[in-house]
Every structure is written in C-alpha cells, then in structure tokens.
Amino acid sequence: MDLGFEGCFTVFKESINTKLNKDWIQEEYKNTYLLKKTMFETVFANDILNYAKAAWVPYFKQRGKHPDIFHEESIVDLVKKYRNNEFCFPDNIDVVTGGFPCQDFSVAGKRNGFNSHKNHYGKKNDKNQQSPTTENRGQLYIWMREVINITKPKVFIAENVKGLVSLGNIKEIIENDFRTIDDGYVVVPAKVLNAKHFGVQQNRERIFFIGLNKRYLQKQVLDIYKSKVDLNQFDPYPKPTHSKNSGFIKDDLLPFVTLEKILLDLSEPEIENNDLAQMRYSRAKFFKNTQGNVEIKLNDVSPTIRAEHHGNIEFRRLSKKNGGKLDFELSKKLPERRLTVRECARIQTFPDNYQFVRETNKKTNYALSASGAYKVIGNAVPPLLVYHIAKKLESLWQSIFKEEK
C-alpha cells in the first residue's frame, strides 16, 4: 500500500488504460510505463514480520525513506507504548492505510471472525483464556481504529478479504466502529474491488473501508453524505479500467491483462541471472486435488497469490502426467515447476527493481529467503490497485476538504 500510494514505479503497458489515464505516465519504455509520483509521502510503516522489514527497508531506502520509519512491532504494543508516553506517532497525518489480519475472515481459513484462536502475534491464545479479547487476531481492526483516533487523519483506508462480507454482520460492526472515531468519520459503504478490473493480472477480490474525517470536510460535501443523495459526485472508489467483455460493455475499457503478457520474457530459473527472485521457487511436489496444485493459464489472469503457501503455490508448468496443458513449453522439455518469487511479484504488480530475495549482507543485515518473500508478496495489496485509489483521492482532495490555513 505504501508503494501504491507514492507511485513512481513501473508497470506493464497493458495494465494502464491510456484512454482513461494517459496523464498518469511519467516515462515510456519498451514494455512498461513509469507511473508519476503522487502527492503522498510515506512517513510511518509497521508490520510484525521481519520478512516485511527485510523487503521494505532496502527498497524504500533507495526512495529516500529513513529505515527508522519502519516499526517491526505489533500495533497493539505501539498503541500501548503511546498511552504510556513511551512512543509517538508522526504528527500532521493526512492518510492512514492498513490491512488488519485476514485469516479469521478468509473463506480458506477457520473463519473464527472476531473470536480468533490466535493473538496479535499470530500465536495460539492461552488455554486458560476464558473468552476472546480485543487483542486477538480477529479484532486487530480495533487497534487500527486506535491509531486513527490518535493521528486523526483526513482519510483512512482499511483492506481485508472478501470473505469478511459473508460473516454475519461483521462488516456493519466495523463500519459503525470506524464512524465513531474522534468527532466522527463519514464511512463510505465498504466496497469489494477485484484487482483484475484495474489492470492487475490476477483474480483478487478484497474489501476496502474508506473513511473521511468530518472535521476537515467542506460543508456541501458533508451535506451530500448526510443526505445520501448524489454520492457518486464524491465517490472515493476508483472506476474499473479493464473488463473481460470490454468492447461489449464499454468501449473505453481494456481487456483483462493475461499472464502471457507479463511472464513470457522471463528466463527459466536454472539460467543464472542477476535476479535471485527469478532463480528461487518452491520445490514442493505435486499433490493431486490440493489447493494451489494447478497449472496457471497463460491466456487468463492468475488465481489469487496467497501468503500462506505451505508448498501450495500454483504451478507455472505441470508435466503431461500431472495434467499440464502448455504443449509448446512441454515440447521444449522445460521442467515442471511452481511459480518463482519474481513471477508472483510481477503478478502482484511489483516492479522488477524491487528485490525480494537477498543473500545475507553484513552491511545491511536484510537477508530475505524465498519462503519469506512468498509470504510478503502474498500479504501485499497490489501496488497498482492502490495507485488507482491514491489517484482517485488525489483528484478529489481539493474539492472535498477545507483549505489549509
């Protein structure tokens, strides 16, 4: 989300609809566009995973960010430190973004919702604990709410899995809890966005909550939200730029970006190159009728790239024996293998200059293994999807918020 909100990264040309967003392009290369920088700057980042820090710090350091703005700590502990005057969040925050843990809402998980069996470190709760607390993994949105209450940004954006929508009234509870922050937030009705509709070559559905701070909204904007009339005028959600039936539905939409557009120029992992992320991939064997043990379709978008792989990341190519259908590759005797780290990163729209596998380096100490990289990439929100959200907010900013004095 940090990269998407800042912009200034490359994406494949097919991912950008120049009919609608030509002004997004800073430079044009052979197969890619460099997206323009947005008006936003990252001033604070947080994750409990050391893998995330190892991926984040070296890349953002190149972009001029100080490593100290990344905090490898539970947000629960940071809020508690703030309450004890042991920690300060940055001042003058305009936007807070966050993806609170999704495992307890995911269709693929245990679906414990607010009653998660794990704590905010992702470890199983104490057996003697009588009932779930606000510090369990399923209620960490409460702690994002606390950060919003402390920093009082103009906007907050929270992301989670689509499965949250079908878990009773959890969506409504979260929306109502967010509405009561500070002097009140206008919480625009949560929306499920599918990344493939925004130029991402992946079928990835996620729910987004967007809140606007009432104290900063212009009166006419606040009145429109109160009356719930003509909300489209200030809708902060981006409009799709890609569709499967683009020509039939609307002439200015492009077709979905297929995997062949972004993968076929990569060399096979066995060919030594400068990108360790393309040379590393899961060696887990094929298991019939198990999640992830399918071959990707080059003429289609990718399945959702997941964080919890456990050896079930999709196959780039299967053998004939195991149901492989990529005849033109199999005829070249190319081996059965799973997607590489770089292939997953590309599917998530990370640029190739984002290092995801790094050997131990005494100077930086930011080594990152392939298994850690898979986890970080799968946990991420596609930067291009977030760029769409950031650019939409950027276009609305002056028309919805009061002028700074």
Beta strands, then each sheet from edge to edge (+ up, - down):
strand 1: 10-12
strand 2: 25-28
strand 3: 32-35
strand 4: 45-46
strand 5: 70-71
strand 6: 95-98
strand 7: 155-161
strand 8: 185-194
strand 9: 205-213
strand 10: 315-317
strand 11: 337-338
sheet 1: 1+ 3- 2+
sheet 2: 4+ 5+
sheet 3: 6+ 7+ 9- 8+
sheet 4: 10+ 11-
end
